[in-house]
Every structure is written in C-alpha cells, then in structure tokens.
Amino acid sequence: MKIQVLWSSVSLVLALGWCGAAIAQTAASTPAAGSDQTLTEVVVTAERRHTDLQTTPISATVLNGTTLAEMGVTTVDQLQFATPGATIDNFGQGIDFNIRGVGKAEHNSQTTVGVVTYRDGVGTFPGYFQEEPYYDVASVEILRGPQGTFGGQNATGGAVFVTTNDPVINGGYHGYLQAQGGNYTDFGLQGAVNLPISDTLAARIAFNSESRDSFYNITGPGGGEYNGNPGKLRIGSMRVGLLWKPDDELTVLFKTDYNYLNLGAYPADPYNATNDLFNITADAPQQALDRFGRSVLKVDYVLPDGITLRSVSGYQKGNTTYAADLDGTSAPLETFHDSVDETLWSEEFNIISPEKGFVTWILGGYADRDTYYFLPPYQFLIAAPPGNPATEYSLQGSNPVTAFAGFGQLSFQLSDAFQLQIGGRYTTSETTNHVQVLQFGFPLADEQTAKYVNTSGKVSLNWSVSTNNFLYAFASTGFRPGGLNVPVGLGTPAAFGAEKLTDFELGWKSTALDGHLRTQIDGFYDLYRDFQVTIGYPQVPTFGFEVNNPNTTHLYGIEAQTQAVFGQLSFDAGTTVMHSSLGQFYATDPRIPAFTPCDPSTGPSSASCINLTGHSQTYAPNFTFNVGAQYKFNLSAEDTLTPRINYGYVAPQWATLFENPALGDHLAGRDIAGAQVGWTHGHLVTTLYGTNITDQHYVGALNSGLRFAGPPRQFGLRVLLGF
C-alpha cells in the first residue's frame, strides 16, 4: 500500500510538470479563469547573484518569511516536513542534518557537517548551537547536492541559506509586533522595526522570546518527584542591523545577533523502553543552555566597469552547557555533562563580473578558524556511575580547525538558449587536538594534527528551451574533511579520512498556465566515497573508532516540487524517491562486546564481523513527501479569512549502518500534519494554529542508546500587528 501511495505521489507531481510543459505553449492565448493573480518570481542567491529559481541549474527549495509562518517552521527541525529529501534528527546538543542521505551521522565535534547552514552569508557553527529560531526572516534557501564552487564552506550534502530582513533606507518607520499563546503554557513575543536615520543610513532592530513548560512527565527515583529541569523552555534573541549606502557604488551591511537559548533539557529514555515517549524516569540533573553571538559585515563595491568586489566577514562566539541522564532511568547509573566554548572567524572575498556578456564569472577566496574549548577542570565528563575516578571518563583542552579555499566559476553564453558553466575549488583543512584525557583514572595526552587537501568542481550545461521551460545537466563533486580519533591507551590512533561525493544530475523546470503553475523536477545519481562512520576498532573491537567506508556507496533518486495559485486557492508539494546501497564493507558494532579483528575491506564475515554490503545509507529514507494548501475568503474590503493545511511524511530510516532493530537502529516513519486559520483585518492578523495536530508520538533521534522524542501536538493563538 505504501509503495502505491509513494508512486502515486510522484506520478502526480510529474504529471503536473508534463501537463505544464504542454499547456505552456498555448498559455499566452488561454488565460486562467477566475483571477489574474500569478506566482511571483522566486529569487535564489546560491550563485552569489540574485537569480530566478526557474532558470538556475540547482535543486532547491526557497521559502520566504510568510511561507515559513504558514508552514509552521520556526527552527531548523521543521524543515524536514517542508522540503524534499531532508532529514533532521535532533539528539539534544546537536542535530544530524542530511539531504539525500548525505550530511552527518556521527555525534561528535570532530565529524564536520555535510550540510552547511549560513546566516546572512556567514557559515554558522558546524556542530553546536543548532536551535537558533527563525524570526524576522526574509528567506530560507535549501540547496541539495554538493556546494562549493561559488564560495563559502565546501559541502557534500547541501547548504541552507537563512537571510534575515535588511534595513530599508528611506523606507520610513515600519515593522511588526507578534504575540502568541498556546498549550504547555506557551507564550511568545517577537517584533521588528525599521529606523530611517538619513538618506544613506538605516537600522533595523528585531527580537524574539518564548517560554514554555515541559512536554514531559518525569518520575524520579522510587516513583517520587523528579527534582531536575524537565525541559522548560526559556529563550530570547535580538538582532541589530545597519545599512549604509553613501553612493551607488558602495553598500555596507552590518548585523549582530545574540541568542540566549535555555532549552531546559533534552529528556530521553532507553531505546528499548515500552512506555510512552513523554512519560519517562530520570534521576540525574539535566541542562541544555546555549549562549552565543554573531557579527556579520558585508561590503559590496561596484567598479566603473560593473565588476563587484564583495567581502563577507564573520565572528561568532558561544558557550554550550549540557547535562543528561545517560542511562535514561531513575537508577544512578550513567550521567553526562559538558561545557564547551567555541569561536569561529571567517572571511570570504568575491570578485563578481557584470551579469551580462558572453562570459560571466566569479572568483573568490575563503578562510575560517573554528576552535572548540573543552573547559577545565575536565568539564567534559561521562560517569558510569559518577563520583569515582575509576568509573569516569573526562577531558579538557582545545581543538582548533582551520580551512583555506580558492574557488571560481565561468559561465559561457553559447547562444540565446545554451549556457556552459565550469567551476572549481581548491581546499586545505587542518585539525589539531591539544587535549588531556582522564580515562577511568589514567591520564592520556592527545596531541595530534591531520591535514586534508582537495580539488573539487562542477560542469553544467543549461538549455533555455523556451520562456517557460529550462533544462540542465551537470556533474559536480563535494568534499568533507576528516578528523581525529581520541586515544584510548593503545597509542595514537589513526585519523579518519575525508569524504568525497560525485553528483550527476538532470533537471527540468517549467512554468505554465500563464504563470499560475510552476514545477521543478530532477534526477540524481551519487557516488559517495569514504563515508565516515564509527565502528569497533578493526584490530581491537572493544573500542569504538571513526573510520572510512573503504568502498563506494551508491545513492540515486528523483525529486519533484510544484507551486500553484488559482484565484484564491494556492498549494505547494514536494517529494523525493531514492535508494541507497553500501559497497563492500565489514565492521564490528561498537555497542556489542567483541575481541575478534575485523578488516573493513575483507572481513572475514563472522558473528561479530558483520558484512554491511548492500545496507542502506544512514538517515536516507526512501521516500519523503510534503504538501500544503490554502484558500483565501474575501469577507469584506478589509477582511479575509485564510484556512491552511500542511502535511509532511518522512519514511522509515536507519540510524546506523548495522540496521539492528533490537538496538533501536530503526526510526519509524513520521506523519506530521498542521493546520491554521488566519483572519486578516487591515494591519491586524489573528491566527489559530496547530502543529502535529494528530499528536503523533515519534522518535526524533537516537544517540548513546537513548531515544529522543519529536515535539507533540501544540496549538494556540497568534496575533500580529503590522505598522
């Protein structure tokens, strides 16, 4: 039945695209009935220019601020229900963000991300600090596939560009104020205001705050009261932006953010527990507190010949403090605590040609330095149980990571219809550990360095078949650096290597029915080499180490999206159908005690040396689907009523390559529905909303033998006043 639904959904979107292409030829002479309202142009900035999504050779989803609110997307977690092919598994102090099964699957700071998130043009912290809320946002662009030839950080799985609203020079005083109240004693307040300062200078101030009680009912030892934080939310964020434009050539944009995100805790219980996800036990203190700031300076200068010089500078600093009951029960068995500072400097410089001409180009350079500080005295602590050095593992020290890159892309306008693009990137990356470990009472020094070098690129052929149809085909490569394994008393372990991905892609974008219907369809085939994964150490499987899959993983699939507006009715939908298969790979599951050596390339296969050949890639569901629809009822000249429904489905996925359901590896499918009704009266918008309205209790992530729940049903009232 699920297979029939899967292919029916894909067939529907493909049919819309096919019909759109046929109808587009006569759309100019056959206007749509009922309304002349059409879809507005969707702009993407992936190529460091403002381009139309329908004529840009990339697979992407673009959501503006209004659409985010309509879909109920307030943090990165909800993006998986609003865009094809994405999975986001929130395990507390970080997330596993994967697109097409490529991104990150290991829960440590040494494993960098394969899906890079940018805020106002600057790559954000790669591991921690992922729950920054979306407020006063202009757009979110989700790009699928390798990224890097246009700038920023290199990425294998994709990139997410979050752009907040800029100040508007000569835009007067305008903005909004929004309040919300809901179940779980939820209360939120946010707003923004544009401040005109002069004819060349403007400012914008925005803020967001929310408080909410816990989703959980937690019982303490002996069935008594739990005295720790059950997960009460208390967050606040603020942003100040300045835009200065003294003449037509120079534009200077500065933004600075601060976020205080007290998430209370991330309660969890054992993967094999049979109780309801929100009725659990615990005994240890819990905490989840992120405090961080970011400053971004973007300077554009246009030379007399139309060439643009651009600098994007970023500085970010934060502290994350986390505490967890690691056994997930009311027994005093295992606890975890850490307090980590992180600083990230980055600089990107672009030289961008004029937009017209036979040859257009972009050249650039990028550098960053990201440093983790595991605070003294030994504030990274795993205790089993706590209070005895012989049962504790702790560490302190620093881990600086640096990257340098040069990149460029040439675009040749071969004719009015055909364009050829060729891009390349050279990257060097280095990671170093200056770490001291106390392993069950024994001190270990960790002084290691590893360096990685890569050249990647992209070749694309684009064909503008007509005003309403665009085809593209490209081959591109991506790179993710490796990292360091921490010693366990067997000498200095080998570092794990870099990942590399080759992506072959065909795409078709169509606009039909006089601009009332748009579709984006693509197919991809990926060769994923040297996938990074934690397994039992090949020589001594008692310990877990991160290694590389010695053979190629194959991933392929089809993605489709559509957006439409017909009179007062509008809808959007997206889907991905994909398959993944590991190449030959043998490994020992580090969760199961074993002592027999297991070579990743040759095995041999045994009770403990598992042949993983043909297994699915982690976090690679074979099907995702999302759809939303709304209808605007005009009640009067000033009043409208707009009901909307949203639905997102993410098929089952595996959390590890071992695919062992008995150890909790199987993540069930997620069916999440949302609905809202908005009443607009002049500048006042009142919205009754609900998310996860069927109250599905689902496992949102697995980590360290614990299962973490996705959010339950939430509902409430939101009032927005624009001015």
Residue pairs with C-beta under 8 A, 6 or more apart in sequence:
2 623
2 651
6 577
6 622
6 623
6 625
7 577
9 575
9 625
10 558
10 560
10 575
10 577
12 573
13 519
13 521
13 560
13 561
13 562
13 573
13 574
13 575
14 521
14 560
16 517
16 519
16 562
16 564
17 508
17 510
17 519
17 521
17 560
17 562
19 512
20 468
20 510
20 511
20 512
20 513
20 517
20 518
20 519
21 468
21 469
21 510
21 512
23 30
23 512
23 513
24 466
24 468
24 469
24 510
24 511
24 512
24 513
25 466
27 468
27 512
27 513
27 514
27 515
28 514
30 514
31 514
32 513
32 514
32 516
32 566
34 566
34 567
35 565
35 566
35 567
35 568
37 565
37 567
38 514
38 515
38 516
38 565
39 511
39 515
39 516
39 517
39 518
39 563
39 564
39 565
41 52
41 53
41 54
42 52
42 53
42 54
42 62
43 50
43 51
43 52
43 53
43 62
43 139
44 50
44 51
44 52
44 53
44 56
44 58
44 60
44 62
44 141
44 143
45 51
45 141
45 161
45 163
46 56
46 58
46 60
46 141
46 143
46 147
46 150
46 159
46 161
47 56
47 150
47 362
47 409
48 150
48 151
48 310
48 350
48 352
48 362
48 364
49 352
49 355
53 60
53 62
53 509
53 520
54 470
54 509
54 510
54 511
54 518
54 520
55 462
55 464
55 470
55 509
57 421
57 460
57 462
57 472
57 474
57 507
58 143
58 144
58 145
58 507
59 143
59 144
59 145
59 505
59 507
59 520
59 522
59 524
59 559
60 141
60 142
60 143
60 144
60 520
61 82
61 83
61 84
61 141
61 142
61 561
61 574
62 139
62 140
62 141
62 142
63 71
63 73
63 82
63 83
63 139
63 140
63 142
64 138
64 139
65 136
65 137
65 138
65 139
65 165
68 74
68 134
68 137
68 140
70 628
70 630
70 644
70 646
70 676
71 78
71 81
71 82
71 628
71 646
71 674
72 78
72 646
72 674
72 676
72 689
72 691
73 79
73 82
73 134
73 140
74 133
74 134
74 135
75 131
75 132
75 133
75 134
76 88
76 95
76 97
76 117
76 130
76 131
76 132
76 160
77 88
77 90
77 95
77 131
77 700
77 710
77 711
78 691
79 86
79 88
79 140
79 142
79 160
80 86
80 87
80 88
80 624
80 648
80 650
80 670
81 626
81 646
81 648
81 650
81 670
81 672
82 626
82 646
82 648
83 142
83 574
83 626
84 144
84 559
84 560
84 561
84 574
84 575
84 576
84 624
84 625
84 626
85 99
85 100
85 144
85 557
85 559
85 576
85 578
85 624
86 97
86 98
86 99
86 142
86 624
87 96
87 97
87 98
87 99
87 619
87 620
87 621
87 624
87 650
87 653
88 95
88 96
88 97
88 98
89 95
89 96
89 619
89 655
89 667
89 700
89 701
89 702
90 130
90 131
90 266
90 700
90 701
90 708
90 710
91 107
91 266
91 701
91 702
91 703
91 708
92 266
92 268
92 288
92 322
92 324
92 701
92 703
92 708
93 128
93 266
93 288
93 320
93 322
93 338
94 107
94 127
94 128
94 130
95 130
95 701
96 103
96 104
96 105
96 107
96 619
96 701
97 103
97 104
97 113
97 115
97 117
97 130
97 157
97 160
98 104
98 105
98 114
98 115
98 157
98 618
98 619
98 620
99 115
99 142
99 144
99 145
99 157
99 158
100 144
100 145
100 157
100 158
100 524
100 526
100 555
100 557
100 576
100 578
100 620
101 528
101 555
101 578
101 580
101 616
101 617
101 618
101 619
101 620
102 114
102 115
102 156
102 157
102 158
102 501
102 526
102 528
102 555
102 617
103 113
103 114
103 115
103 156
103 157
103 158
103 619
104 111
104 112
104 113
104 114
104 115
105 111
105 532
105 533
105 618
105 619
105 656
106 532
106 533
106 534
106 546
107 703
107 704
108 127
108 546
109 127
109 128
109 340
109 372
109 399
110 399
110 431
110 483
110 484
110 485
110 546
111 483
111 532
111 546
112 126
112 127
112 401
112 480
112 481
112 483
113 126
113 127
113 155
113 480
114 155
114 156
114 157
114 158
114 478
114 480
114 499
115 155
115 157
115 158
115 159
115 160
116 123
116 126
116 147
116 152
116 153
116 155
116 158
116 159
116 160
117 123
117 124
117 130
117 159
117 160
117 162
118 124
118 152
118 159
118 160
118 161
118 162
119 132
119 162
119 164
119 257
119 294
119 296
120 162
120 163
120 164
120 255
120 296
120 298
121 161
121 163
121 296
121 298
121 312
121 314
121 348
122 294
122 296
122 312
122 313
122 314
122 316
122 346
123 152
123 153
123 314
123 344
123 346
123 368
124 132
124 294
124 316
124 344
125 292
125 316
125 318
125 342
125 344
125 370
126 370
128 290
128 318
128 320
128 340
128 342
129 259
129 261
129 290
129 292
129 318
129 320
129 342
131 261
131 263
131 290
132 237
132 259
132 261
133 208
133 210
133 235
133 237
133 259
134 140
134 162
135 190
135 192
135 206
135 207
135 208
135 237
136 164
136 165
136 190
136 192
136 204
136 206
136 208
136 239
137 162
137 163
137 164
137 165
138 163
138 164
138 165
138 166
139 161
139 162
139 163
140 160
140 161
140 162
140 163
141 159
141 160
141 161
141 163
142 158
142 160
143 158
143 159
143 160
143 161
144 157
144 158
144 524
144 559
145 157
145 158
145 476
145 478
145 503
145 505
145 524
146 154
146 155
146 156
146 157
146 158
146 456
146 458
146 476
146 477
146 478
146 501
146 503
147 154
147 155
147 158
147 159
147 478
148 154
148 155
148 405
148 407
148 425
148 427
148 456
148 478
148 479
149 407
149 408
149 409
149 423
149 424
149 425
149 456
149 457
149 458
149 476
150 362
150 364
150 407
150 409
150 423
151 348
151 350
151 362
151 364
151 366
151 407
152 159
152 348
152 366
153 366
153 368
153 403
154 405
154 425
154 427
154 454
154 456
154 478
154 479
154 480
155 478
155 480
156 478
156 479
156 480
156 499
156 500
156 501
156 528
157 478
157 501
164 206
164 239
164 241
164 255
165 192
165 204
165 206
165 241
166 204
166 241
166 243
166 253
167 194
167 195
167 202
167 203
167 204
167 241
167 242
167 243
168 174
168 194
168 196
168 202
168 204
168 243
169 196
169 199
169 200
169 201
169 202
169 243
169 245
170 196
170 199
170 202
171 194
171 196
171 202
172 194
172 196
173 193
173 194
173 195
173 196
173 723
174 193
174 194
174 722
174 723
175 191
175 192
175 193
175 194
175 204
175 722
175 723
176 191
176 192
176 720
176 721
176 722
176 723
177 189
177 190
177 191
177 720
177 721
177 723
178 188
178 189
178 190
178 191
178 718
178 719
178 720
178 721
179 187
179 188
179 189
179 718
179 719
180 186
180 187
180 188
180 189
180 716
180 717
180 718
180 719
181 187
181 188
181 716
181 717
182 212
182 689
182 714
182 715
182 716
182 717
183 713
183 714
183 715
183 716
184 212
184 213
184 214
184 215
184 714
185 211
185 212
185 213
186 210
186 211
186 212
186 213
186 714
186 716
187 210
187 211
187 212
188 208
188 209
188 210
188 211
189 207
189 208
189 209
189 210
190 206
190 207
190 208
190 209
191 206
191 207
192 204
192 205
192 206
192 207
193 204
193 205
193 206
194 202
194 203
194 204
195 202
195 203
195 204
195 205
196 202
197 203
200 244
200 245
200 246
201 242
201 243
201 244
201 245
202 242
202 243
203 240
203 241
203 242
203 243
204 239
204 240
204 241
204 243
205 238
205 239
205 240
205 241
206 238
206 239
206 241
207 236
207 237
207 238
207 239
208 235
208 236
208 237
208 238
209 235
209 236
209 237
210 233
210 235
211 232
211 233
211 234
211 235
212 232
212 233
213 232
213 233
214 230
214 231
214 232
214 264
214 265
214 267
215 231
215 278
215 709
215 711
215 712
216 230
216 231
216 267
216 278
216 279
216 280
217 230
217 278
217 279
217 280
218 226
218 228
218 230
218 267
218 280
218 281
218 282
219 225
219 226
219 279
219 280
219 281
219 282
219 330
220 226
220 227
220 281
220 282
220 283
220 330
221 283
221 330
221 331
221 332
222 330
226 281
226 282
226 283
226 330
228 265
228 282
228 284
228 285
228 286
228 325
229 264
229 265
229 285
229 286
229 287
230 264
230 265
230 267
230 286
231 263
231 264
231 265
231 266
231 267
231 286
231 288
232 264
233 262
233 263
233 264
234 262
234 264
235 259
235 260
235 261
235 262
235 263
236 259
236 260
237 257
237 258
237 259
237 260
237 261
238 257
238 258
239 255
239 256
239 257
240 255
240 256
241 253
241 254
241 255
241 256
242 252
242 253
242 254
242 255
243 251
243 252
243 253
244 251
244 252
244 253
245 251
245 252
248 302
249 301
249 302
249 303
250 299
250 300
250 301
250 302
251 298
251 299
251 300
251 301
252 297
252 298
252 299
252 300
253 296
253 297
253 298
253 299
254 295
254 296
254 297
254 298
255 294
255 295
255 296
256 293
256 294
256 295
256 296
257 293
257 294
257 295
258 292
258 293
259 290
259 291
259 292
259 293
260 290
260 291
261 289
261 290
261 291
262 288
262 289
263 288
263 289
263 290
264 286
264 287
264 288
265 286
265 287
265 288
265 323
265 324
266 286
266 288
266 322
266 324
266 708
267 280
267 282
267 286
267 325
268 280
268 324
268 325
268 328
268 703
268 706
268 707
268 708
268 709
269 275
269 277
269 280
269 281
269 328
269 329
269 706
269 707
270 327
270 328
270 329
270 705
270 706
270 707
271 663
271 664
271 702
271 705
271 706
271 707
272 662
272 664
273 280
273 328
273 707
276 697
277 697
277 698
277 699
277 707
277 709
278 697
278 709
278 712
280 328
281 328
281 329
281 330
282 325
282 328
282 329
282 330
283 325
283 329
283 330
283 331
283 332
284 323
284 324
284 325
284 326
284 332
284 335
284 386
285 323
285 335
286 323
286 324
286 325
287 321
287 322
287 323
287 337
288 321
288 322
288 323
289 320
289 321
289 322
290 318
290 319
290 320
290 321
291 318
291 319
292 316
292 317
292 318
292 319
292 320
292 342
293 316
293 317
293 318
294 314
294 315
294 316
295 314
295 315
295 316
296 312
296 313
296 314
297 311
297 312
297 313
297 314
298 310
298 311
298 312
298 313
299 310
299 311
300 308
300 309
300 310
301 308
301 309
301 310
302 308
302 309
303 309
305 354
306 353
306 354
307 351
307 352
307 353
307 354
308 350
308 351
308 352
309 349
309 350
309 351
309 352
310 348
310 349
310 350
310 351
310 352
311 347
311 348
311 349
311 350
312 346
312 347
312 348
312 349
312 350
313 346
313 347
313 348
314 344
314 345
314 346
314 347
315 343
315 344
315 345
315 346
316 342
316 343
316 344
317 341
317 342
317 343
317 344
318 341
318 342
319 339
319 340
319 341
319 342
320 338
320 339
320 340
320 342
321 338
321 339
321 340
322 336
322 337
322 338
322 339
323 335
323 336
323 337
324 335
324 336
324 337
324 706
325 334
325 335
326 333
326 334
326 335
326 336
326 382
326 384
326 704
326 706
327 333
327 334
328 705
328 706
332 385
332 386
333 384
333 385
334 382
334 383
334 384
334 385
335 381
335 382
335 383
335 385
335 386
336 381
336 382
336 383
336 704
337 379
337 380
337 381
338 374
338 379
338 380
338 381
339 375
339 379
339 380
340 372
340 373
340 374
340 375
340 379
340 380
341 372
341 373
341 375
342 370
342 371
342 372
342 373
343 369
343 370
343 371
343 373
344 368
344 369
344 370
344 371
345 368
345 369
345 370
346 366
346 367
346 368
346 369
347 366
347 367
347 368
348 364
348 365
348 366
349 364
349 365
349 366
350 362
350 363
350 364
351 362
351 363
351 364
352 361
352 362
353 359
353 360
353 361
353 362
354 360
357 413
358 412
358 413
359 410
359 411
359 412
359 413
360 410
360 411
360 413
361 408
361 409
361 410
361 411
362 408
362 409
363 407
363 408
364 406
364 407
364 408
365 404
365 405
365 406
365 407
366 403
366 404
366 405
366 406
366 407
367 402
367 403
367 404
367 405
368 402
368 403
369 400
369 401
369 402
370 400
370 401
370 402
371 398
371 399
371 400
371 401
372 398
372 399
372 400
372 401
373 398
374 380
374 395
374 396
374 397
374 398
374 399
374 435
375 396
376 396
377 396
378 394
378 395
378 396
378 436
378 438
379 394
379 396
380 394
380 395
380 396
381 392
381 393
381 394
382 392
382 393
382 394
383 391
383 392
383 393
384 391
384 392
385 391
386 392
389 438
389 440
389 441
390 440
390 441
391 440
392 438
392 440
392 441
393 437
393 438
393 439
393 440
394 437
394 438
395 435
395 436
395 437
395 438
395 446
395 486
396 435
396 436
397 433
397 434
397 435
397 436
397 446
398 434
398 435
399 431
399 432
399 433
399 434
399 435
399 484
400 431
400 432
400 434
401 429
401 430
401 431
401 432
402 429
402 430
403 427
403 428
403 429
403 430
403 481
404 427
404 428
404 429
405 425
405 426
405 427
405 428
406 425
406 426
407 423
407 424
407 425
407 426
408 423
408 424
408 425
409 421
409 422
409 423
409 424
409 458
410 421
410 422
410 423
411 419
411 420
411 421
412 419
412 420
412 421
412 422
413 419
414 420
416 464
417 463
417 464
417 465
418 461
418 462
418 463
418 464
419 461
419 462
419 463
419 464
420 459
420 460
420 461
420 462
421 458
421 459
421 460
421 461
421 462
421 474
422 457
422 458
422 459
422 460
423 457
423 458
423 459
424 455
424 456
424 457
424 458
425 455
425 456
425 457
426 453
426 454
426 455
427 452
427 453
427 454
427 455
427 456
427 479
427 481
428 451
428 452
428 453
429 451
429 452
429 453
429 481
429 498
430 449
430 450
430 451
430 452
431 449
431 450
431 481
431 482
431 483
431 484
432 448
432 449
433 446
433 447
433 448
433 449
433 484
433 486
434 446
434 447
435 445
435 446
435 447
435 486
436 443
436 444
436 445
436 446
437 443
437 444
437 445
437 446
437 486
437 487
438 444
439 488
439 489
442 489
444 487
444 488
444 489
445 487
446 484
446 486
446 487
448 484
448 492
448 495
450 482
450 483
450 484
450 495
452 481
452 482
452 497
452 498
454 479
454 481
454 498
454 500
456 476
456 477
456 478
456 479
456 500
457 476
457 477
458 474
458 475
458 476
458 477
459 474
459 475
459 476
460 472
460 473
460 474
460 476
461 472
461 473
461 474
462 470
462 471
462 472
463 470
463 471
463 472
464 470
465 471
467 511
468 510
468 511
468 512
469 508
469 509
469 510
469 511
470 508
470 509
470 510
471 506
471 507
471 508
471 509
472 505
472 506
472 507
473 505
473 506
473 507
474 503
474 504
474 505
475 502
475 503
475 504
475 505
476 502
476 503
476 505
477 500
477 501
477 502
477 503
478 500
478 501
478 503
479 498
479 499
479 500
479 501
480 498
480 499
480 500
480 532
481 498
482 495
482 496
482 497
482 498
482 499
482 532
482 548
483 495
483 496
483 532
483 546
484 495
484 496
485 493
485 494
485 495
485 496
485 545
485 546
486 493
487 493
488 543
490 537
490 540
490 543
493 537
493 545
496 532
496 545
496 546
496 547
496 548
497 530
497 532
497 548
498 530
499 528
499 529
499 530
499 531
499 532
499 548
500 529
500 530
501 526
501 527
501 528
501 529
502 526
502 527
502 529
503 524
503 525
503 526
504 524
504 525
504 526
505 522
505 523
505 524
505 525
506 522
506 523
507 520
507 521
507 522
507 523
508 519
508 520
508 521
508 522
509 518
509 519
509 520
509 521
510 518
510 519
511 517
511 518
512 518
512 519
513 564
513 566
516 564
516 565
516 566
517 562
517 563
517 564
518 562
518 563
518 564
519 560
519 561
519 562
520 559
520 560
520 561
520 562
521 558
521 559
521 560
521 561
522 558
522 559
522 560
523 556
523 557
523 558
523 559
524 555
524 556
524 557
524 559
525 554
525 555
525 556
526 554
526 555
526 556
527 552
527 553
527 554
528 552
528 553
528 554
528 555
528 617
529 552
529 553
530 548
530 549
530 550
531 548
531 549
531 553
531 582
531 617
532 546
532 547
532 548
533 546
533 547
533 548
533 549
533 587
533 618
533 657
534 544
534 545
534 546
534 547
534 590
535 544
535 545
535 547
535 587
535 588
535 589
535 590
535 600
536 542
536 543
536 544
536 545
536 587
536 588
536 589
536 590
536 594
536 598
536 608
537 543
537 544
537 545
538 545
538 547
538 588
538 597
538 598
538 599
538 600
539 597
540 595
540 597
541 588
541 590
541 594
541 595
541 596
541 597
541 598
541 608
542 593
542 594
542 595
543 590
544 590
547 600
549 582
549 583
549 585
549 600
550 583
550 584
550 585
550 600
550 601
551 582
551 583
551 584
551 585
551 601
552 583
553 580
553 581
553 582
553 583
553 617
554 580
554 581
554 583
555 578
555 579
555 580
555 581
555 617
555 620
556 578
556 579
557 576
557 577
557 578
557 579
558 576
558 577
558 578
559 574
559 575
559 576
560 574
560 575
561 572
561 573
561 574
561 575
562 572
562 573
562 574
563 570
563 571
563 572
564 570
564 571
564 572
568 631
568 632
568 633
568 634
569 629
569 630
569 631
570 629
570 630
570 631
571 627
571 628
571 629
571 630
572 627
572 628
572 629
573 625
573 626
573 627
573 628
574 624
574 625
574 626
574 627
575 623
575 624
575 625
575 626
576 623
576 624
577 622
577 623
578 620
578 621
578 622
578 623
579 622
580 616
580 617
580 620
581 614
581 615
581 616
581 617
582 612
582 613
582 614
582 615
582 616
582 617
582 657
583 613
584 601
584 611
584 613
585 600
585 601
585 611
585 612
585 613
585 657
586 598
586 599
586 600
586 601
586 602
586 603
586 604
586 605
586 609
586 610
586 611
586 612
587 598
587 600
587 609
587 610
587 612
587 657
587 658
588 594
588 596
588 598
588 608
588 609
588 610
589 608
589 610
589 656
589 658
589 660
589 663
591 663
591 705
592 608
594 608
596 606
596 608
596 609
597 609
598 606
598 608
598 609
603 609
603 611
605 611
610 658
612 657
612 658
615 654
615 657
615 658
615 659
616 622
616 653
616 654
616 659
617 657
618 653
618 654
618 655
618 656
618 657
619 653
619 654
619 655
620 653
620 654
621 650
621 651
621 652
621 653
621 669
622 651
623 649
623 651
624 648
624 649
624 650
624 651
625 647
625 648
625 649
626 646
626 647
626 648
626 649
627 646
627 647
628 644
628 645
628 646
628 647
629 644
629 645
630 642
630 643
630 644
630 645
631 642
631 643
632 640
632 641
632 642
633 640
633 641
633 642
634 640
635 641
638 681
638 682
639 679
639 680
639 681
640 679
640 680
641 677
641 678
641 679
641 680
642 677
642 678
642 679
642 680
643 675
643 676
643 677
643 678
644 675
644 676
644 677
644 678
645 673
645 674
645 675
646 673
646 674
646 675
647 671
647 672
647 673
647 674
648 670
648 671
648 672
648 673
649 669
649 670
649 671
649 672
650 669
650 670
651 669
652 666
652 667
652 668
652 669
653 667
654 665
654 666
654 667
655 664
655 665
655 666
655 667
655 701
655 702
656 663
656 665
658 665
659 665
659 666
663 705
664 702
664 705
664 707
665 702
667 699
667 701
667 702
668 698
668 699
670 696
670 698
670 710
671 694
671 696
672 691
672 692
672 696
672 710
673 692
673 693
673 694
674 689
674 690
674 691
674 692
674 693
675 689
675 690
675 693
676 687
676 688
676 689
676 690
677 687
677 688
678 685
678 686
678 687
678 688
679 685
679 686
679 687
683 721
683 722
683 723
684 719
684 720
684 721
684 722
685 719
685 720
685 721
685 722
686 717
686 718
686 719
686 720
687 717
687 718
687 719
687 720
688 715
688 716
688 717
689 715
689 716
689 717
689 718
690 713
690 714
690 715
691 711
691 713
691 714
691 715
692 710
692 711
692 712
692 713
692 714
693 713
693 715
694 713
695 712
695 713
696 710
697 709
697 710
697 712
698 709
698 710
699 707
699 708
699 709
699 710
700 708
700 709
700 710
700 711
701 707
701 708
702 708
